[in-house]
């Protein structure tokens, strides 16, 4: 399928799959969406309200590693929080390095982290790599249905392609896998607010809340695996 580099409304670039008319990030602002959904309502929410201690390591699973934007922002936030992050990014079809080089995240987010962003993409797949002193990354090339983690993660960034083009990624079967992968009191956040998605999450045991969405979207969802 043909892939194009396009510029979103906040000036940041993303990849568009032309045949699907689907993008890796919101056309209303790639960086804005990532900051709002995954940083503010995911990492920062967990750190402020769910973590037992500021010194605790935080384990994050990203569903759809894609351009590495969410990982890059998380790495920078980890420095601010002084938190140790263990980050696993799952991607069935990795983005090519020539596409990554056309993105402008370093320029818009942090030029001082230019070598770090490159390192996120240059490290080998299926290996755990220390990117900075407090950010460890493992990229796994697999389908989401093949994830078999149990009680392993504090946070899941669910950033799969939309249900319009890949409905099989937004089913009860997939969210059961996500539920099992989270530790108690873990949090899953996604840009989606579809009723069918919310019901699928609730059906497998998540407590789900609607939150104000990023620019261009009225709402988003956050789900929690509540402790007994």
KOLBABA-599294 format. One record per residue (C-alpha): residue in three letters; chain; z, x, y. Coordinates in pm, 1 decimal. Last residue first. Layout:
<pt><rest>ALA</rest><kette>A</kette><pz>Z</pz><px>X</px><py>Y</py></pt>
...
//
This chain:
<pt><rest>UNK</rest><kette>A</kette><pz>4401.0</pz><px>-995.4</px><py>-629.5</py></pt>
<pt><rest>UNK</rest><kette>A</kette><pz>4200.9</pz><px>-765.6</px><py>-406.4</py></pt>
<pt><rest>UNK</rest><kette>A</kette><pz>3915.1</pz><px>-916.7</px><py>-210.2</py></pt>
<pt><rest>UNK</rest><kette>A</kette><pz>3561.8</pz><px>-799.3</px><py>-267.8</py></pt>
<pt><rest>UNK</rest><kette>A</kette><pz>3427.4</pz><px>-854.1</px><py>80.4</py></pt>
<pt><rest>UNK</rest><kette>A</kette><pz>3095.5</pz><px>-981.7</px><py>213.5</py></pt>
<pt><rest>UNK</rest><kette>A</kette><pz>2944.7</pz><px>-937.8</px><py>560.2</py></pt>
<pt><rest>UNK</rest><kette>A</kette><pz>2639.2</pz><px>-1135.8</px><py>660.5</py></pt>
<pt><rest>UNK</rest><kette>A</kette><pz>2408.3</pz><px>-1135.1</px><py>963.4</py></pt>
<pt><rest>UNK</rest><kette>A</kette><pz>2335.9</pz><px>-1390.2</px><py>1237.4</py></pt>
<pt><rest>UNK</rest><kette>A</kette><pz>2108.0</pz><px>-1479.8</px><py>1529.1</py></pt>
<pt><rest>UNK</rest><kette>A</kette><pz>1855.5</pz><px>-1205.1</px><py>1469.9</py></pt>
<pt><rest>UNK</rest><kette>A</kette><pz>1629.0</pz><px>-1044.5</px><py>1733.3</py></pt>
<pt><rest>UNK</rest><kette>A</kette><pz>1892.5</pz><px>-802.5</px><py>1859.5</py></pt>
<pt><rest>UNK</rest><kette>A</kette><pz>2159.1</pz><px>-752.5</px><py>1590.1</py></pt>
<pt><rest>UNK</rest><kette>A</kette><pz>2331.1</pz><px>-1051.1</px><py>1429.0</py></pt>
<pt><rest>UNK</rest><kette>A</kette><pz>2650.2</pz><px>-1231.8</px><py>1517.8</py></pt>
<pt><rest>UNK</rest><kette>A</kette><pz>2864.3</pz><px>-1257.4</px><py>1203.1</py></pt>
<pt><rest>UNK</rest><kette>A</kette><pz>2859.0</pz><px>-1490.2</px><py>903.2</py></pt>
<pt><rest>UNK</rest><kette>A</kette><pz>3137.5</pz><px>-1440.6</px><py>653.9</py></pt>
<pt><rest>UNK</rest><kette>A</kette><pz>3138.1</pz><px>-1403.2</px><py>277.5</py></pt>
<pt><rest>UNK</rest><kette>A</kette><pz>3421.5</pz><px>-1373.7</px><py>25.2</py></pt>
<pt><rest>UNK</rest><kette>A</kette><pz>3241.9</pz><px>-1226.5</px><py>-276.4</py></pt>
<pt><rest>UNK</rest><kette>A</kette><pz>3297.7</pz><px>-1357.9</px><py>-627.6</py></pt>
<pt><rest>UNK</rest><kette>A</kette><pz>2959.8</pz><px>-1362.8</px><py>-802.4</py></pt>
<pt><rest>UNK</rest><kette>A</kette><pz>2864.7</pz><px>-1710.3</px><py>-676.5</py></pt>
<pt><rest>UNK</rest><kette>A</kette><pz>2969.9</pz><px>-1623.9</px><py>-321.9</py></pt>
<pt><rest>UNK</rest><kette>A</kette><pz>2708.8</pz><px>-1348.7</px><py>-298.8</py></pt>
<pt><rest>UNK</rest><kette>A</kette><pz>2434.5</pz><px>-1575.0</px><py>-436.8</py></pt>
<pt><rest>UNK</rest><kette>A</kette><pz>2537.6</pz><px>-1847.9</px><py>-190.6</py></pt>
<pt><rest>UNK</rest><kette>A</kette><pz>2513.9</pz><px>-1608.9</px><py>106.2</py></pt>
<pt><rest>UNK</rest><kette>A</kette><pz>2170.6</pz><px>-1490.6</px><py>-7.4</py></pt>
<pt><rest>UNK</rest><kette>A</kette><pz>2042.7</pz><px>-1846.5</px><py>-49.6</py></pt>
<pt><rest>UNK</rest><kette>A</kette><pz>2170.8</pz><px>-1936.3</px><py>296.2</py></pt>
<pt><rest>UNK</rest><kette>A</kette><pz>1977.8</pz><px>-1652.0</px><py>452.2</py></pt>
<pt><rest>UNK</rest><kette>A</kette><pz>2178.9</pz><px>-1430.6</px><py>688.6</py></pt>
<pt><rest>UNK</rest><kette>A</kette><pz>2020.7</pz><px>-1093.2</px><py>613.5</py></pt>
<pt><rest>UNK</rest><kette>A</kette><pz>2112.1</pz><px>-779.4</px><py>809.5</py></pt>
<pt><rest>UNK</rest><kette>A</kette><pz>2345.7</pz><px>-671.2</px><py>532.0</py></pt>
<pt><rest>UNK</rest><kette>A</kette><pz>2706.5</pz><px>-562.4</px><py>490.6</py></pt>
<pt><rest>UNK</rest><kette>A</kette><pz>2911.4</pz><px>-512.4</px><py>174.3</py></pt>
<pt><rest>UNK</rest><kette>A</kette><pz>3283.6</pz><px>-436.8</px><py>200.5</py></pt>
<pt><rest>UNK</rest><kette>A</kette><pz>3541.3</pz><px>-311.3</px><py>-47.8</py></pt>
<pt><rest>UNK</rest><kette>A</kette><pz>3883.1</pz><px>-471.0</px><py>-70.8</py></pt>
<pt><rest>UNK</rest><kette>A</kette><pz>3895.4</pz><px>-378.6</px><py>-439.6</py></pt>
<pt><rest>UNK</rest><kette>A</kette><pz>3643.2</pz><px>-107.6</px><py>-521.4</py></pt>
<pt><rest>UNK</rest><kette>A</kette><pz>3275.1</pz><px>-191.7</px><py>-506.9</py></pt>
<pt><rest>UNK</rest><kette>A</kette><pz>3021.0</pz><px>-122.3</px><py>-783.9</py></pt>
<pt><rest>UNK</rest><kette>A</kette><pz>3108.4</pz><px>-441.5</px><py>-972.7</py></pt>
<pt><rest>UNK</rest><kette>A</kette><pz>3033.6</pz><px>-657.4</px><py>-670.0</py></pt>
<pt><rest>UNK</rest><kette>A</kette><pz>2703.9</pz><px>-475.7</px><py>-610.9</py></pt>
<pt><rest>UNK</rest><kette>A</kette><pz>2594.0</pz><px>-529.5</px><py>-971.8</py></pt>
<pt><rest>UNK</rest><kette>A</kette><pz>2691.9</pz><px>-895.5</px><py>-940.1</py></pt>
<pt><rest>UNK</rest><kette>A</kette><pz>2487.7</pz><px>-901.3</px><py>-618.6</py></pt>
<pt><rest>UNK</rest><kette>A</kette><pz>2177.7</pz><px>-794.2</px><py>-810.1</py></pt>
<pt><rest>UNK</rest><kette>A</kette><pz>2216.5</pz><px>-1060.0</px><py>-1080.7</py></pt>
<pt><rest>UNK</rest><kette>A</kette><pz>2301.7</pz><px>-1327.3</px><py>-821.5</py></pt>
<pt><rest>UNK</rest><kette>A</kette><pz>1966.8</pz><px>-1260.1</px><py>-656.4</py></pt>
<pt><rest>UNK</rest><kette>A</kette><pz>1854.1</pz><px>-1079.0</px><py>-341.6</py></pt>
<pt><rest>UNK</rest><kette>A</kette><pz>1641.5</pz><px>-796.6</px><py>-484.1</py></pt>
<pt><rest>UNK</rest><kette>A</kette><pz>1421.4</pz><px>-1036.3</px><py>-684.8</py></pt>
<pt><rest>UNK</rest><kette>A</kette><pz>1315.8</pz><px>-1203.8</px><py>-359.0</py></pt>
<pt><rest>UNK</rest><kette>A</kette><pz>1108.1</pz><px>-898.7</px><py>-261.5</py></pt>
<pt><rest>UNK</rest><kette>A</kette><pz>860.7</pz><px>-1004.2</px><py>11.5</py></pt>
<pt><rest>UNK</rest><kette>A</kette><pz>1041.5</pz><px>-1296.3</px><py>177.2</py></pt>
<pt><rest>UNK</rest><kette>A</kette><pz>1375.9</pz><px>-1170.8</px><py>45.4</py></pt>
<pt><rest>UNK</rest><kette>A</kette><pz>1362.4</pz><px>-882.1</px><py>289.3</py></pt>
<pt><rest>UNK</rest><kette>A</kette><pz>1331.9</pz><px>-516.7</px><py>194.2</py></pt>
<pt><rest>UNK</rest><kette>A</kette><pz>1665.8</pz><px>-372.3</px><py>89.1</py></pt>
<pt><rest>UNK</rest><kette>A</kette><pz>1931.5</pz><px>-262.5</px><py>337.0</py></pt>
<pt><rest>UNK</rest><kette>A</kette><pz>2255.6</pz><px>-352.3</px><py>159.9</py></pt>
<pt><rest>UNK</rest><kette>A</kette><pz>2493.2</pz><px>-94.3</px><py>306.3</py></pt>
<pt><rest>UNK</rest><kette>A</kette><pz>2773.6</pz><px>-96.8</px><py>51.8</py></pt>
<pt><rest>UNK</rest><kette>A</kette><pz>3124.9</pz><px>14.5</px><py>145.0</py></pt>
<pt><rest>UNK</rest><kette>A</kette><pz>3434.9</pz><px>126.5</px><py>-43.9</py></pt>
<pt><rest>UNK</rest><kette>A</kette><pz>3247.9</pz><px>245.7</px><py>-352.3</py></pt>
<pt><rest>UNK</rest><kette>A</kette><pz>3330.9</pz><px>331.6</px><py>-714.1</py></pt>
<pt><rest>UNK</rest><kette>A</kette><pz>3477.7</pz><px>24.9</px><py>-885.9</py></pt>
<pt><rest>UNK</rest><kette>A</kette><pz>3202.6</pz><px>41.7</px><py>-1150.3</py></pt>
<pt><rest>UNK</rest><kette>A</kette><pz>2864.1</pz><px>208.9</px><py>-1096.4</py></pt>
<pt><rest>UNK</rest><kette>A</kette><pz>2578.7</pz><px>93.2</px><py>-1322.7</py></pt>
<pt><rest>UNK</rest><kette>A</kette><pz>2282.1</pz><px>84.2</px><py>-1084.2</py></pt>
<pt><rest>UNK</rest><kette>A</kette><pz>1969.8</pz><px>1.2</px><py>-1287.6</py></pt>
<pt><rest>UNK</rest><kette>A</kette><pz>1896.5</pz><px>-327.1</px><py>-1108.5</py></pt>
<pt><rest>UNK</rest><kette>A</kette><pz>1864.4</pz><px>-131.9</px><py>-783.6</py></pt>
<pt><rest>UNK</rest><kette>A</kette><pz>1567.9</pz><px>60.2</px><py>-920.4</py></pt>
<pt><rest>UNK</rest><kette>A</kette><pz>1610.4</pz><px>434.9</px><py>-938.5</py></pt>
<pt><rest>UNK</rest><kette>A</kette><pz>1574.5</pz><px>755.6</px><py>-738.2</py></pt>
<pt><rest>UNK</rest><kette>A</kette><pz>1927.4</pz><px>866.7</px><py>-657.2</py></pt>
<pt><rest>UNK</rest><kette>A</kette><pz>2013.7</pz><px>1059.3</px><py>-342.2</py></pt>
<pt><rest>UNK</rest><kette>A</kette><pz>2357.9</pz><px>1220.6</px><py>-341.3</py></pt>
<pt><rest>UNK</rest><kette>A</kette><pz>2510.9</pz><px>1310.8</px><py>-8.3</py></pt>
<pt><rest>UNK</rest><kette>A</kette><pz>2841.1</pz><px>1468.9</px><py>98.1</py></pt>
<pt><rest>UNK</rest><kette>A</kette><pz>2959.3</pz><px>1447.5</px><py>457.2</py></pt>
<pt><rest>UNK</rest><kette>A</kette><pz>3281.2</pz><px>1609.4</px><py>580.9</py></pt>
<pt><rest>UNK</rest><kette>A</kette><pz>3198.0</pz><px>1981.0</px><py>602.5</py></pt>
<pt><rest>UNK</rest><kette>A</kette><pz>2831.0</pz><px>1900.9</px><py>655.1</py></pt>
<pt><rest>UNK</rest><kette>A</kette><pz>2544.2</pz><px>1830.4</px><py>414.1</py></pt>
<pt><rest>UNK</rest><kette>A</kette><pz>2733.0</pz><px>1901.7</px><py>90.7</py></pt>
<pt><rest>UNK</rest><kette>A</kette><pz>2485.0</pz><px>1808.0</px><py>-183.0</py></pt>
<pt><rest>UNK</rest><kette>A</kette><pz>2531.7</pz><px>1596.7</px><py>-495.9</py></pt>
<pt><rest>UNK</rest><kette>A</kette><pz>2213.2</pz><px>1622.4</px><py>-701.0</py></pt>
<pt><rest>UNK</rest><kette>A</kette><pz>1984.2</pz><px>1346.4</px><py>-831.9</py></pt>
<pt><rest>UNK</rest><kette>A</kette><pz>1726.1</pz><px>1411.0</px><py>-560.0</py></pt>
<pt><rest>UNK</rest><kette>A</kette><pz>1695.8</pz><px>1751.7</px><py>-399.3</py></pt>
<pt><rest>UNK</rest><kette>A</kette><pz>1802.2</pz><px>1819.0</px><py>-39.3</py></pt>
<pt><rest>UNK</rest><kette>A</kette><pz>1510.7</pz><px>1819.8</px><py>203.9</py></pt>
<pt><rest>UNK</rest><kette>A</kette><pz>1560.8</pz><px>1470.0</px><py>339.3</py></pt>
<pt><rest>UNK</rest><kette>A</kette><pz>1924.3</pz><px>1488.5</px><py>447.6</py></pt>
<pt><rest>UNK</rest><kette>A</kette><pz>1863.6</pz><px>1853.2</px><py>544.0</py></pt>
<pt><rest>UNK</rest><kette>A</kette><pz>1609.1</pz><px>1749.1</px><py>804.6</py></pt>
<pt><rest>UNK</rest><kette>A</kette><pz>1864.4</pz><px>1521.3</px><py>966.5</py></pt>
<pt><rest>UNK</rest><kette>A</kette><pz>2117.5</pz><px>1805.5</px><py>964.4</py></pt>
<pt><rest>UNK</rest><kette>A</kette><pz>1874.3</pz><px>2051.3</px><py>1123.1</py></pt>
<pt><rest>UNK</rest><kette>A</kette><pz>1821.4</pz><px>1816.9</px><py>1416.4</py></pt>
<pt><rest>UNK</rest><kette>A</kette><pz>2189.5</pz><px>1735.3</px><py>1468.9</py></pt>
<pt><rest>UNK</rest><kette>A</kette><pz>2205.6</pz><px>1880.8</px><py>1819.7</py></pt>
<pt><rest>UNK</rest><kette>A</kette><pz>1913.9</pz><px>1656.4</px><py>1911.1</py></pt>
<pt><rest>UNK</rest><kette>A</kette><pz>2132.5</pz><px>1351.7</px><py>1864.3</py></pt>
<pt><rest>UNK</rest><kette>A</kette><pz>2026.1</pz><px>987.2</px><py>1860.5</py></pt>
<pt><rest>UNK</rest><kette>A</kette><pz>1696.4</pz><px>938.7</px><py>2045.0</py></pt>
<pt><rest>UNK</rest><kette>A</kette><pz>1531.2</pz><px>1276.9</px><py>1986.1</py></pt>
<pt><rest>UNK</rest><kette>A</kette><pz>1669.2</pz><px>1313.3</px><py>1634.0</py></pt>
<pt><rest>UNK</rest><kette>A</kette><pz>1561.1</pz><px>959.5</px><py>1545.5</py></pt>
<pt><rest>UNK</rest><kette>A</kette><pz>1200.4</pz><px>1006.9</px><py>1653.5</py></pt>
<pt><rest>UNK</rest><kette>A</kette><pz>1007.0</pz><px>945.7</px><py>1330.3</py></pt>
<pt><rest>UNK</rest><kette>A</kette><pz>679.3</pz><px>1127.4</px><py>1263.2</py></pt>
<pt><rest>UNK</rest><kette>A</kette><pz>848.9</pz><px>1402.7</px><py>1060.7</py></pt>
<pt><rest>UNK</rest><kette>A</kette><pz>982.5</pz><px>1141.2</px><py>817.8</py></pt>
<pt><rest>UNK</rest><kette>A</kette><pz>627.5</pz><px>1028.8</px><py>739.3</py></pt>
<pt><rest>UNK</rest><kette>A</kette><pz>519.9</pz><px>1384.5</px><py>648.6</py></pt>
<pt><rest>UNK</rest><kette>A</kette><pz>836.1</pz><px>1412.5</px><py>436.5</py></pt>
<pt><rest>UNK</rest><kette>A</kette><pz>735.1</pz><px>1117.7</px><py>217.6</py></pt>
<pt><rest>UNK</rest><kette>A</kette><pz>963.7</pz><px>816.0</px><py>185.2</py></pt>
<pt><rest>UNK</rest><kette>A</kette><pz>1119.4</pz><px>779.0</px><py>-158.3</py></pt>
<pt><rest>UNK</rest><kette>A</kette><pz>1011.4</pz><px>489.8</px><py>-382.6</py></pt>
<pt><rest>UNK</rest><kette>A</kette><pz>1300.4</pz><px>357.8</px><py>-593.5</py></pt>
<pt><rest>UNK</rest><kette>A</kette><pz>1569.7</pz><px>443.8</px><py>-339.7</py></pt>
<pt><rest>UNK</rest><kette>A</kette><pz>1945.4</pz><px>467.3</px><py>-384.9</py></pt>
<pt><rest>UNK</rest><kette>A</kette><pz>2155.8</pz><px>654.5</px><py>-129.5</py></pt>
<pt><rest>UNK</rest><kette>A</kette><pz>2500.7</pz><px>772.6</px><py>-233.0</py></pt>
<pt><rest>UNK</rest><kette>A</kette><pz>2737.7</pz><px>887.4</px><py>40.7</py></pt>
<pt><rest>UNK</rest><kette>A</kette><pz>3078.2</pz><px>1051.7</px><py>0.1</py></pt>
<pt><rest>UNK</rest><kette>A</kette><pz>3223.8</pz><px>1050.6</px><py>350.9</py></pt>
<pt><rest>UNK</rest><kette>A</kette><pz>3523.3</pz><px>1253.7</px><py>466.9</py></pt>
<pt><rest>UNK</rest><kette>A</kette><pz>3663.0</pz><px>1106.8</px><py>786.6</py></pt>
<pt><rest>UNK</rest><kette>A</kette><pz>3721.9</pz><px>1277.5</px><py>1120.0</py></pt>
<pt><rest>UNK</rest><kette>A</kette><pz>3626.4</pz><px>946.8</px><py>1281.3</py></pt>
<pt><rest>UNK</rest><kette>A</kette><pz>3391.0</pz><px>1116.8</px><py>1527.5</py></pt>
<pt><rest>UNK</rest><kette>A</kette><pz>3248.4</pz><px>1347.6</px><py>1260.9</py></pt>
<pt><rest>UNK</rest><kette>A</kette><pz>3211.4</pz><px>1054.4</px><py>1021.2</py></pt>
<pt><rest>UNK</rest><kette>A</kette><pz>3022.8</pz><px>864.4</px><py>1292.5</py></pt>
<pt><rest>UNK</rest><kette>A</kette><pz>2759.8</pz><px>1140.8</px><py>1302.1</py></pt>
<pt><rest>UNK</rest><kette>A</kette><pz>2718.7</pz><px>1137.3</px><py>923.8</py></pt>
<pt><rest>UNK</rest><kette>A</kette><pz>2699.6</pz><px>757.8</px><py>927.5</py></pt>
<pt><rest>UNK</rest><kette>A</kette><pz>2419.2</pz><px>763.1</px><py>1186.3</py></pt>
<pt><rest>UNK</rest><kette>A</kette><pz>2217.5</pz><px>1002.8</px><py>971.4</py></pt>
<pt><rest>UNK</rest><kette>A</kette><pz>2284.0</pz><px>805.7</px><py>651.3</py></pt>
<pt><rest>UNK</rest><kette>A</kette><pz>2171.1</pz><px>482.9</px><py>817.7</py></pt>
<pt><rest>UNK</rest><kette>A</kette><pz>1852.9</pz><px>647.6</px><py>949.0</py></pt>
<pt><rest>UNK</rest><kette>A</kette><pz>1763.5</pz><px>814.8</px><py>618.3</py></pt>
<pt><rest>UNK</rest><kette>A</kette><pz>1408.1</pz><px>679.1</px><py>633.7</py></pt>
<pt><rest>UNK</rest><kette>A</kette><pz>1443.6</pz><px>474.4</px><py>314.9</py></pt>
<pt><rest>UNK</rest><kette>A</kette><pz>1784.1</pz><px>500.6</px><py>148.4</py></pt>
<pt><rest>UNK</rest><kette>A</kette><pz>1744.2</pz><px>140.9</px><py>22.8</py></pt>
<pt><rest>UNK</rest><kette>A</kette><pz>2074.6</pz><px>13.5</px><py>-112.3</py></pt>
<pt><rest>UNK</rest><kette>A</kette><pz>2320.7</pz><px>252.8</px><py>46.4</py></pt>
<pt><rest>UNK</rest><kette>A</kette><pz>2643.1</pz><px>318.1</px><py>-139.7</py></pt>
<pt><rest>UNK</rest><kette>A</kette><pz>2936.2</pz><px>450.6</px><py>62.8</py></pt>
<pt><rest>UNK</rest><kette>A</kette><pz>3255.7</pz><px>623.6</px><py>-48.8</py></pt>
<pt><rest>UNK</rest><kette>A</kette><pz>3522.7</pz><px>681.8</px><py>214.7</py></pt>
<pt><rest>UNK</rest><kette>A</kette><pz>3777.8</pz><px>962.4</px><py>176.6</py></pt>
<pt><rest>UNK</rest><kette>A</kette><pz>4124.0</pz><px>863.3</px><py>294.6</py></pt>
<pt><rest>UNK</rest><kette>A</kette><pz>4275.0</pz><px>1049.6</px><py>590.7</py></pt>
<pt><rest>UNK</rest><kette>A</kette><pz>4258.6</pz><px>750.5</px><py>823.6</py></pt>
<pt><rest>UNK</rest><kette>A</kette><pz>4482.2</pz><px>575.8</px><py>572.0</py></pt>
<pt><rest>UNK</rest><kette>A</kette><pz>4482.1</pz><px>252.7</px><py>373.0</py></pt>
<pt><rest>UNK</rest><kette>A</kette><pz>4124.0</pz><px>180.4</px><py>477.0</py></pt>
<pt><rest>UNK</rest><kette>A</kette><pz>4055.6</pz><px>-191.2</px><py>522.3</py></pt>
<pt><rest>UNK</rest><kette>A</kette><pz>4086.0</pz><px>-278.1</px><py>892.2</py></pt>
<pt><rest>UNK</rest><kette>A</kette><pz>3976.4</pz><px>10.1</px><py>1115.3</py></pt>
<pt><rest>UNK</rest><kette>A</kette><pz>3779.2</pz><px>223.9</px><py>870.0</py></pt>
<pt><rest>UNK</rest><kette>A</kette><pz>3622.6</pz><px>-78.7</px><py>704.0</py></pt>
<pt><rest>UNK</rest><kette>A</kette><pz>3513.5</pz><px>-232.7</px><py>1032.7</py></pt>
<pt><rest>UNK</rest><kette>A</kette><pz>3385.5</pz><px>102.8</px><py>1157.6</py></pt>
<pt><rest>UNK</rest><kette>A</kette><pz>3177.1</pz><px>163.2</px><py>844.4</py></pt>
<pt><rest>UNK</rest><kette>A</kette><pz>3033.0</pz><px>-185.5</px><py>800.2</py></pt>
<pt><rest>UNK</rest><kette>A</kette><pz>3032.3</pz><px>-420.9</px><py>1099.4</py></pt>
<pt><rest>UNK</rest><kette>A</kette><pz>2989.5</pz><px>-152.5</px><py>1365.5</py></pt>
<pt><rest>UNK</rest><kette>A</kette><pz>2802.4</pz><px>114.3</px><py>1164.3</py></pt>
<pt><rest>UNK</rest><kette>A</kette><pz>2592.2</pz><px>-90.7</px><py>922.5</py></pt>
<pt><rest>UNK</rest><kette>A</kette><pz>2493.1</pz><px>-403.4</px><py>1111.2</py></pt>
<pt><rest>UNK</rest><kette>A</kette><pz>2515.4</pz><px>-308.4</px><py>1477.8</py></pt>
<pt><rest>UNK</rest><kette>A</kette><pz>2429.5</pz><px>61.8</px><py>1462.0</py></pt>
<pt><rest>UNK</rest><kette>A</kette><pz>2146.0</pz><px>11.3</px><py>1213.8</py></pt>
<pt><rest>UNK</rest><kette>A</kette><pz>2000.8</pz><px>-279.9</px><py>1411.3</py></pt>
<pt><rest>UNK</rest><kette>A</kette><pz>2010.6</pz><px>-92.7</px><py>1741.4</py></pt>
<pt><rest>UNK</rest><kette>A</kette><pz>1851.2</pz><px>213.4</px><py>1580.9</py></pt>
<pt><rest>UNK</rest><kette>A</kette><pz>1556.3</pz><px>17.2</px><py>1442.7</py></pt>
<pt><rest>UNK</rest><kette>A</kette><pz>1508.5</pz><px>-208.5</px><py>1745.0</py></pt>
<pt><rest>UNK</rest><kette>A</kette><pz>1349.6</pz><px>-554.0</px><py>1760.6</py></pt>
<pt><rest>UNK</rest><kette>A</kette><pz>1094.9</pz><px>-447.1</px><py>1497.4</py></pt>
<pt><rest>UNK</rest><kette>A</kette><pz>1390.4</pz><px>-436.0</px><py>1259.0</py></pt>
<pt><rest>UNK</rest><kette>A</kette><pz>1393.1</pz><px>-152.3</px><py>1007.0</py></pt>
<pt><rest>UNK</rest><kette>A</kette><pz>1194.2</pz><px>-51.0</px><py>697.0</py></pt>
<pt><rest>UNK</rest><kette>A</kette><pz>922.5</pz><px>-289.1</px><py>809.1</py></pt>
<pt><rest>UNK</rest><kette>A</kette><pz>736.9</pz><px>-576.5</px><py>645.0</py></pt>
<pt><rest>UNK</rest><kette>A</kette><pz>391.3</pz><px>-715.9</px><py>719.4</py></pt>
<pt><rest>UNK</rest><kette>A</kette><pz>354.3</pz><px>-716.8</px><py>340.6</py></pt>
<pt><rest>UNK</rest><kette>A</kette><pz>12.3</pz><px>-551.4</px><py>324.8</py></pt>
<pt><rest>UNK</rest><kette>A</kette><pz>88.9</pz><px>-334.3</px><py>629.2</py></pt>
<pt><rest>UNK</rest><kette>A</kette><pz>406.2</pz><px>-173.5</px><py>503.7</py></pt>
<pt><rest>UNK</rest><kette>A</kette><pz>561.9</pz><px>-64.9</px><py>833.1</py></pt>
<pt><rest>UNK</rest><kette>A</kette><pz>763.2</pz><px>251.3</px><py>882.8</py></pt>
<pt><rest>UNK</rest><kette>A</kette><pz>1001.7</pz><px>284.8</px><py>1175.8</py></pt>
<pt><rest>UNK</rest><kette>A</kette><pz>1010.7</pz><px>428.5</px><py>1523.6</py></pt>
<pt><rest>UNK</rest><kette>A</kette><pz>1276.3</pz><px>406.0</px><py>1791.7</py></pt>
<pt><rest>UNK</rest><kette>A</kette><pz>1183.1</pz><px>285.3</px><py>2139.7</py></pt>
<pt><rest>UNK</rest><kette>A</kette><pz>1437.3</pz><px>2.5</px><py>2147.6</py></pt>
<pt><rest>UNK</rest><kette>A</kette><pz>1166.5</pz><px>-257.2</px><py>2079.0</py></pt>
<pt><rest>UNK</rest><kette>A</kette><pz>1026.9</pz><px>-87.5</px><py>1769.2</py></pt>
<pt><rest>UNK</rest><kette>A</kette><pz>754.4</pz><px>177.9</px><py>1754.0</py></pt>
<pt><rest>UNK</rest><kette>A</kette><pz>527.4</pz><px>179.3</px><py>1447.6</py></pt>
<pt><rest>UNK</rest><kette>A</kette><pz>447.5</pz><px>435.3</px><py>1176.4</py></pt>
<pt><rest>UNK</rest><kette>A</kette><pz>202.9</pz><px>281.1</px><py>930.2</py></pt>
<pt><rest>UNK</rest><kette>A</kette><pz>207.1</pz><px>242.9</px><py>552.9</py></pt>
<pt><rest>UNK</rest><kette>A</kette><pz>-88.3</pz><px>123.6</px><py>345.4</py></pt>
<pt><rest>UNK</rest><kette>A</kette><pz>0.0</pz><px>0.0</px><py>0.0</py></pt>
//
